[in-house]
């Protein structure tokens, strides 16, 4: 057992001692440094999705009544904005957006949200917008107070 331990220990010592001590900076190529610097500079150019509002309140609406609103946004960044997806927290809320359509810096766009008043009383729904921004997602919220059909008829 001592021989095995001595053999393993000596092999480890030899492997550590026999390693060459190269200077890592001698292996760096100047052309790769330039390419990396250009890539890093380009990665700073990102779109920024700026909404005029991120929340909309429909107020009181009768149950089952379809309503819609439009969220307007502007690309205030330095690169084209591309919305890849928009999903809602519920099937009763449907977002419509310019899918995979580049929106140049300074241009505006619209995201329409349709809601088919389901549920009852105070309702809050969220739309998550996936885009090529630094955060990757933006959140929009719609609210409404859904009145039961008999309450709406009483008014």
Secondary structure, 3 states (H helix, E strand, C coil): CHHHHHHHHHHHHHHHHCCCCCCHHHHCCHHHHHHHHHHHHHHCCCECEEECCCEEEEEEEECCCEEEEEEEEEECCCCCECEEEEEECCCCEEEECCECCCECCCCEEEEEEEEECCCCEEEEEEEEEEECECCCEEEEEEEEEEECHHHHHHC
